[in-house]
């Protein structure tokens, strides 16, 4: 059985309470674990404004799972997303080596460091100049 790297982002309806949102996320996490997927990373991005209204709602709870699984698991997971009325949208993508490298750098916070280093260099030049 070959495991591929996947990333799933899904948006939950904003009318859920905090505990309902956490229960829903836990449900989908359990679907992955029950199907022998290995969760690499999990991020709760919180309540965000949508680019366009979905089901007459302008915000939603964003959640990300990065995991390793066989291709059969994706069908099972996406059927569960479609059945659950709390899920407004979802997207699952296969991660290639470049995406894995990017995610690793993002988790380490390397992108934030570079912008803060530029600010420090600018401040240093202004003090010396």
N, C-alpha and C positions, 0 to 999 in steps of 0.2 A: 504494500500500500504506500503510494507516494504522497507525501504531505507537501502542499503548496502554502505559501504565505498569502494571507488575505487581510483585507481591511474592510470593515463594515461601519458605516455611519448611518444612524437612523435618528429620525425626529419624532418625538412624542408630543401629543397634544398638550397645550399649556393649561388645560382645565384640571389636570391631575394635581393632587396634593403631593407634597414632598415624599411621603411614605408610599403613595401609589406609584409615583415615578420610579422610586428605588425598587419596588416590588417588580415592576415591569422590566426594568433593566436586569434584575436578578433572574427573571424568567428566561430571558434570551441568553444570558450567560449560562444558565443551566442546560438549555438546549444544546449549546456548543459542547459543554462538558460531558453531557450524556452521550453525545456522538463522537467522543474521543478526540475532540479538538484540544489543542494546547493554546491557551490564551497567553499571548506575549505581552500585550499592553491593553489597558483599559483607561479611557479618559472620559470624564463627565465635563462637557463644555458648558453646561448650564442652560439657562433660558436666554435665547438669542432672538433677535428680530429676523424675520424671514425676508428674502429678497422680493417675494411676491406672496400674496395671500394664498393659503392652502386651507380648504374647507372653512372659508370665512375667518381664518385666524391669521394674525400677523406675527405671532411669536411661536416658539416651540422649544422643547428640551432636546438638546443635541447630545448624543452619546456615540463614542467610538470604541470599537473592539478591533485589536490587531491580533490575529491568531494563525496557527498552522493547522490545516485540516485536509482531509481528502475531498475530492470534488463532490461526492455524494452529500456531504454535510451542508453544502451551500443550498442545495434544493430544499432540504429539510428546514433550514433556518429561514429561507425566504418564504416558504409556505406558512410558517408561523408568523412572520411579519404581516403577510397578507390577511391572515385570519384575525389578527388582533386589531380591533378598531381604535386602539390608543396610538397606533403607529400611523403617522401622517405620510412619511416618506422614508425610504431606505435606499442605500447604494452599497453594493459589495464589489470590490475590485481585487484583482490578483496583483500582488506586489512583485515587481522585478527587482533585480539587484540594486538598481539606482534608487528605487523607492525605499528599499530596506536601509540603504546607506543614509538617505535623507532623514528617515524616521529616527535612526540612531542618533544623528547629529541634533535633530530637533528635541529629542528626549534629554540629551545632555545639556541643552540650552546654548549650543554654540552660536546660533544665529543671534541671540540676545547679547552675547558677549562682544561680538564684533561691532555692533552698533554702540555699545557703551564704551568700547575702546576708541572708536572714532570721536566720540564726545570728549573723552579724556585728552586725546591728542589735540583736538581743536582748542580746548581750554588751556593746554600747556603752551601752544603757539601764541594764544592771545595774551597770556601772562608774560611770555618772553618778549613779544613784539611790542 
